[in-house]
Amino acid sequence: MTSLSYIFKEAFNNLGRNALVVLGAILAVFISLTLTFGTLVFGEVVRVNTLQWAKDVRVIAFLQDDMTPEATAELQNEVASWPQVADVSYVSKPEAFEEAVIMFSSNEAMLRTLEESPDLLPASLRVQPVDPEDYERIVIRLESTPGVHQVESAGDAIDAMIALRDGLQIMFWLLAVALGVAAVALIANTIHMAIYARREEIEIMRLVGASNWFVRTPFLIEGAMEGLIGGALAVTFIVVAQQLAVDRLSDLPDWINLAIQNDFILRRGALVLLFGVVAGLVGSSLSLAVHRTLRS
């Protein structure tokens, strides 16, 4: 019990002895984990918004004019049963006409054309995919389905959205890994400096029979504490910054959502804190492993 008390006391004393160096390490960990946690939060914002945009992806199947109501209902039920389809809605000719009038309300020439030919626009089925990546399968099946005159989809826009989502997620994770490695290296350097500053004291402890575990543990605890403090500051900073962003940018368009579920913040925040502690332990271990005065 006395040994354990001494170990923790030494860990805290080490923090005080090298206050400026420790402060620099905590600041470095804070910056690294702030960028890491910020990357995860930004990635979640992108993911949430991409899912929201995906809900608005539609494949439009224009129907032949001679389709009866019964045949239309049967076709709608058939398409709705496809595993790639999340929802199917029917738009009649009058509804298509009303939508076009609203859409082209500032185009007088188009409005005159619509008024002269109110039946110009065909009825259609609007198909929402379960996954935006499935839109091509849906298009191919619809094109070969009896009763469908033409199929339209924003294929290029969908492909661009999927590529953007995947590319950003890969970039975010690579950046998070790189910053995590940097945090470990910074803590290792700090512990190395602390060991060097106490090299004579450590040598005396070894001469009087202190075990490697007894000598090394305070440095491990010091590294873990530096990582924990830096991680806690990073989580606090990002949570406050994210909430301020939501409050200050409340006038953004409805299709941009900066809010994040509390569950995500809690889970990812806990992981960042855990990573800070692990990074501190790993950094300390690496420094201890290579330092001459602590080799067996």
C-alpha positions in Angstrom: 0.0 0.0 0.0 2.9 2.3 0.9 4.6 1.5 -2.5 1.4 2.3 -4.4 1.0 5.6 -2.5 4.6 6.4 -3.3 4.1 5.6 -7.0 1.1 7.9 -7.4 2.9 10.6 -5.3 5.9 10.4 -7.6 3.6 10.6 -10.7 2.1 13.8 -9.4 5.4 15.2 -8.4 6.8 14.5 -11.9 4.0 16.6 -13.3 4.9 19.5 -10.9 8.7 19.2 -11.4 8.5 19.6 -15.2 5.4 21.8 -15.3 6.3 23.6 -18.5 7.3 20.4 -20.3 4.2 18.6 -19.1 2.0 21.6 -20.0 3.5 21.5 -23.5 2.7 17.7 -23.8 -0.8 18.2 -22.6 -1.3 21.1 -25.0 0.1 18.9 -27.8 -2.2 16.0 -26.9 -5.1 18.4 -26.6 -4.4 19.7 -30.1 -4.0 16.2 -31.6 -7.1 14.8 -29.9 -9.1 17.9 -30.7 -8.4 17.4 -34.3 -9.1 13.7 -34.0 -12.4 14.2 -32.2 -13.3 17.1 -34.4 -12.6 14.8 -37.4 -14.9 12.2 -36.0 -17.6 14.7 -35.3 -17.3 16.3 -38.7 -17.4 12.8 -40.3 -20.7 12.1 -38.4 -22.2 15.4 -39.6 -21.3 14.4 -43.2 -22.8 10.9 -42.6 -26.0 12.2 -41.1 -26.4 14.8 -43.9 -25.6 12.2 -46.6 -28.3 9.9 -45.2 -30.7 12.8 -45.2 -29.9 13.7 -48.8 -30.2 10.0 -49.7 -33.8 10.1 -48.6 -34.5 12.6 -51.3 -33.0 10.5 -54.1 -35.7 9.4 -56.5 -35.9 7.3 -59.6 -38.8 8.5 -61.7 -40.7 6.1 -64.0 -43.0 7.9 -66.4 -46.0 5.7 -67.3 -47.7 5.1 -70.6 -50.9 7.1 -71.1 -53.0 4.0 -71.7 -52.3 2.6 -68.2 -55.5 1.8 -66.3 -55.9 2.7 -62.6 -55.9 -1.1 -61.8 -52.7 -1.7 -63.8 -51.0 1.3 -62.3 -51.8 0.1 -58.7 -50.6 -3.4 -59.6 -47.3 -1.9 -61.0 -46.9 0.3 -57.9 -47.3 -2.7 -55.6 -44.9 -4.8 -57.7 -42.2 -2.1 -57.6 -42.7 -1.6 -53.9 -42.0 -5.3 -53.3 -38.5 -5.1 -54.8 -35.8 -5.5 -52.1 -33.9 -2.4 -53.3 -37.0 -0.1 -53.0 -37.8 1.7 -49.8 -40.9 3.6 -51.0 -43.0 4.2 -54.1 -45.4 7.1 -54.6 -47.8 7.7 -57.5 -48.0 11.1 -59.1 -51.1 11.6 -61.4 -51.2 13.9 -64.4 -53.1 16.6 -62.6 -50.6 16.4 -59.7 -47.7 16.6 -62.2 -49.3 19.6 -63.8 -49.7 21.4 -60.4 -46.1 20.7 -59.5 -44.9 22.1 -62.9 -46.9 25.3 -62.5 -45.2 25.9 -59.1 -41.8 25.0 -60.5 -42.1 27.3 -63.5 -44.1 30.0 -61.9 -41.5 32.6 -63.1 -41.4 31.3 -66.7 -44.3 32.7 -68.6 -43.6 30.8 -71.8 -43.5 27.5 -70.0 -46.7 28.4 -68.1 -48.5 29.2 -71.4 -47.3 25.8 -72.8 -48.6 24.0 -69.8 -52.0 25.8 -69.9 -52.4 24.9 -73.6 -51.6 21.3 -72.9 -52.5 20.4 -69.4 -52.1 16.6 -70.2 -48.6 17.1 -71.5 -46.9 15.7 -68.5 -47.4 11.9 -67.9 -48.3 10.2 -64.7 -45.3 8.7 -62.9 -44.0 6.5 -60.1 -41.4 8.0 -57.9 -39.2 5.3 -56.4 -37.0 5.9 -53.3 -34.1 3.4 -53.1 -33.1 1.7 -49.8 -29.5 2.6 -50.6 -28.7 5.3 -53.2 -26.1 2.9 -54.7 -29.0 0.7 -55.8 -30.5 3.2 -58.2 -28.9 1.6 -61.3 -30.5 -1.7 -60.5 -33.9 0.0 -60.1 -33.5 1.9 -63.4 -32.6 -1.3 -65.3 -35.6 -3.2 -63.9 -38.0 -0.3 -64.5 -36.9 0.1 -68.1 -37.8 -3.5 -68.8 -41.2 -3.3 -66.9 -44.4 -3.2 -69.1 -46.3 0.0 -68.7 -43.2 2.2 -68.1 -42.5 4.6 -71.0 -39.3 6.3 -69.7 -37.1 6.2 -66.6 -35.2 9.2 -65.3 -32.7 9.5 -62.4 -30.1 11.9 -61.3 -27.4 9.3 -61.9 -24.4 11.6 -62.0 -25.5 13.5 -58.9 -26.1 10.3 -57.0 -22.6 8.9 -58.0 -21.0 12.2 -57.0 -22.7 12.1 -53.7 -21.7 8.6 -53.0 -18.1 9.3 -54.0 -18.0 12.4 -51.8 -19.3 10.5 -48.8 -16.8 7.6 -49.2 -13.9 9.9 -49.9 -14.5 12.1 -46.9 -14.9 9.1 -44.6 -11.6 7.6 -45.8 -9.9 11.0 -45.4 -11.3 11.5 -41.9 -10.1 8.1 -40.7 -6.6 8.5 -42.2 -6.3 11.9 -40.6 -7.5 10.6 -37.2 -4.9 7.7 -37.3 -2.1 10.1 -38.3 -3.0 12.5 -35.5 -3.2 9.7 -33.0 0.3 8.5 -33.9 1.5 12.1 -33.5 -0.1 12.3 -30.0 1.8 9.1 -28.9 5.1 10.4 -30.2 4.6 13.7 -28.3 3.9 11.9 -25.0 6.8 9.6 -25.6 9.1 12.6 -26.0 7.8 14.3 -22.9 8.4 11.2 -20.8 11.8 10.8 -22.3 12.6 14.4 -21.1 11.3 13.6 -17.7 13.4 10.5 -17.4 16.5 12.4 -18.5 15.9 15.1 -16.0 15.8 12.5 -13.2 18.4 10.1 -14.5 20.7 10.5 -11.5 17.9 9.9 -9.0 16.8 6.8 -11.0 20.3 5.4 -11.0 20.5 5.8 -7.2 17.1 4.0 -6.8 18.4 1.1 -8.9 21.6 0.9 -6.9 19.6 0.5 -3.7 17.6 -2.3 -5.2 14.4 -0.7 -6.5 12.7 -2.9 -9.0 12.1 -1.9 -12.7 8.3 -1.9 -12.0 8.8 0.4 -9.0 10.9 2.9 -11.1 8.9 2.8 -14.3 5.3 2.9 -13.0 5.3 6.6 -12.0 6.3 7.5 -15.6 3.5 5.3 -17.0 1.0 7.0 -14.7 2.3 10.4 -15.7 1.9 9.6 -19.4 -1.6 8.3 -18.8 -2.6 11.4 -16.9 -1.2 13.7 -19.6 -3.2 11.8 -22.2 -6.4 11.8 -20.0 -6.1 15.6 -19.3 -5.5 16.4 -22.9 -8.3 14.1 -24.0 -10.7 15.7 -21.5 -9.9 19.2 -22.7 -10.3 18.1 -26.3 -13.7 16.5 -25.7 -14.9 19.6 -23.8 -13.7 22.0 -26.5 -15.3 20.1 -29.4 -18.6 19.6 -27.5 -18.8 23.4 -26.7 -17.7 24.3 -30.2 -20.3 22.0 -31.8 -23.1 23.4 -29.7 -22.0 27.0 -30.5 -22.0 26.1 -34.2 -25.5 24.7 -34.0 -26.8 27.8 -32.1 -24.9 30.4 -34.2 -25.7 28.8 -37.6 -29.4 28.1 -37.0 -30.3 30.1 -40.2 -28.6 27.5 -42.5 -30.9 25.8 -45.1 -33.0 22.9 -43.8 -31.0 20.4 -45.9 -27.9 21.2 -43.8 -28.0 19.7 -40.3 -25.2 20.3 -37.8 -26.9 18.7 -34.8 -25.5 15.4 -33.5 -27.1 12.9 -31.2 -25.9 13.0 -27.6 -25.3 9.2 -27.7 -22.7 9.7 -30.4 -21.0 12.5 -28.4 -20.9 10.3 -25.3 -19.6 7.2 -27.0 -17.0 8.9 -29.2 -16.0 11.2 -26.3 -15.4 8.2 -24.1 -13.3 6.6 -26.8 -11.2 9.8 -27.2 -10.6 9.8 -23.4 -9.7 6.1 -23.5 -7.4 6.8 -26.5 -5.8 9.6 -24.6 -5.0 7.3 -21.7 -3.8 4.5 -24.0 -1.7 6.9 -26.0 -0.1 8.1 -22.8 0.7 4.6 -21.7 2.0 3.6 -25.1 4.1 6.7 -25.3 5.5 6.2 -21.8 6.3 2.5 -22.6 8.1 3.4 -25.8 10.2 6.0 -24.0 11.0 3.7 -21.1 11.9 0.9 -23.5 14.5 2.9 -25.3 16.0 4.9 -22.4 19.3 3.5 -21.3 18.9 4.2 -17.6 15.9 1.9 -17.3 17.1 -1.0 -19.3 17.4 -4.3 -17.4 
